[in-house]
Amino acid sequence: MSDTGQKRKIPPIPVSDTTTLVNKTGSWKYIRPVYQDRVAPCNAGCPVGIDIEGYMNLLREERTDEAMDLLLRENPIPAVTGRVCDHPCEVVCNRRYFDEAVAIHSVERTLGDRILDAPLPAQIPRTHDERIAVIGSGPAGLACAYHLTRQGYAVTVFEAAAEAGGMLRLGIPEYRLPRDVLDRQIARIEALGVEFKCATVVGHDVFWDDLADFAAVFVATGAHDGRKMGMEGEDVEGVRSGLDFLKEVNRGERPEVGKKVVVVGGGNTAMDCARTALRLGAEPIVLYRRTRNEMPAIEQEIEEAEHEGIEFIFLAAPLASRSENGKVAGIECQRMELGPPDDSGRRRPMPIDETFYLEADTVLAAIGELPDIGFVPEEISGNKNAIQVTLVGGTGRATVFAGGDVTDDERTVAYALGSGKRAAIGMDRYLRSRTGAGDGVGPESLSIGPEGNLSMTRWRDDDPIHRESPVNEVVTYGELNPNHFVHLPGHPDHHMEVEEAKKGFGEANQGLPDDEAVAEALRCLNCGVCNQCELCMIFCPDRAIHRKADGTGLYVDLDYCKGCGVCAEECPRGAIAMVKEDA
Ligand code: FAD
């Protein structure tokens, strides 16, 4: 009361002398919040099964060594994938709806390079009697060998080429993947104990029957036979396979191609042929029968080719070559238009009544490659990945799996790595259950999201990250609360000056410096996962949310939570679900 004598109409306020915690105000709620770690779309979209969100979060917490360890649990060659993967993870990144997708590939590349700078890993002790044969040392073979060696098996890789790496060495040019990066990456796999037998062609130097001593065989021989274009006069000098041309250049040769080079195709091989020819002094033109939208090449590669000034002619296909003195002089081309979609879902190119002529010193066919599995006995050859179809066939004693480009899986490095892992899990599962030690874990429980990408960490049951009630459900952007996010521009990769890049085979895309890569990791929204931002704690009107004593997360004191749902509403990451009290 004031000393003016006027009474203020304030109702009496109860004040307690002691704690009010005795009143368990949460007893009448009918729904309660539950922390659930759900699946970030990047993780679900990664064919390699990498816990991308997990390593981004570790980087946020400045736990770089643990981030590298987490990455290596699923991916044997992160310095390679950071450079050449088509990063399907970024295509589904929720951040793209907010400002722009996180440049996951650049963060992976930075971590991968840091891994390469670390001392070689120690050899893994062998804990199983069975020996495994892997045929082919591309990404599929490397992944299978790596994971099985880490599981304690003795693995021998048979490789036809003089050095391991598959298409990473034979097809992908050095200006995209420097060979010292590949060499050092493979050296780390070898250090684990993988035995490489290079310059050994199965079917020529070693025969199928020689593999009977191995308990399981992984066929990962890729697709190396260049498809023919079906054009009249295809066998004339100067018309050749684009992949053979790339292989030659990647061996260090510098074939004479002349100035006018026509590259036929719209995939990675075509982009690599054109950019390689450019570096040999040519003025390449890419001829593609559909439009830019339908090009199967990685977007980044197309953009870099455009940036380097490569000319494209869309909606055109080669009809016939014209030659002078027994050598190609040009090609007659057919104009096309797009019709209804074909089996691939892309609109079918249809010829229209118009042709044109292109002069050419060299024509490179880059319209796809076919596998050659003539060395596998017919009764065994099949093209299914392991685990869905565990047993493809057998030599009598060995079990046979196949993966990567030799199967009808998608032809990318990421899919090949994923298929190698799938085979490794399938073999381990098969071999252990055969000895009575199989643990009965099925592929469903290893899947990350709906695509069926498998987690080796779950198979090994040694996840270093504490997961709060994991739920195999992908978090959509609509389930996030973007009000708590701050717009931050992304960090584009740094590139060598175009004029400089065109002069040689130095790495054109130079990635990000460390500080920018970390800043990029900090842009990750950690979709679906509690990263202990404490906003739920701050917003809880009942002050019922607390930090766990062991620092592993937050918890809701259900005695005082009234189930208002504010925490779930405010959670920026969709990591809190409201469930019925009796659920
Ligand atoms: P491969 O990498 O082809 O490896 C198979 C290996 O098996 C080879 O080393 C071969 O020598 C060996 N081999 C074959 N037969 C035998 C035998 N009988 N005995 C012993 N060894 C044998 N994908 C991307 O994701 N990003 C890219 O940027 C990209 N660029 C590409 C560029 C080009 C030019 C090409 C051709 C492909 C590109 N790809 C790219 C696709 C990618 O390279 C493949 O999908 C991937 O390498 C397939 O891996 P793999 O292990 O199945 O086969």
Residues whose N, C-alpha, C, O or C-beta is under 5 A from the ligand:
A	BS01	FAD	V84 C85 D86 I135 G136 S137 G138 P139 A140 G141 F158 E159 A160 A161 G165 G166 M167 L168 G171 I172 T200 V201 V202 G203 A220 T221 G222 A223 N268 T269 D272 F375 G403 G404 D405 V406 R411 T412 V413 A414 A416
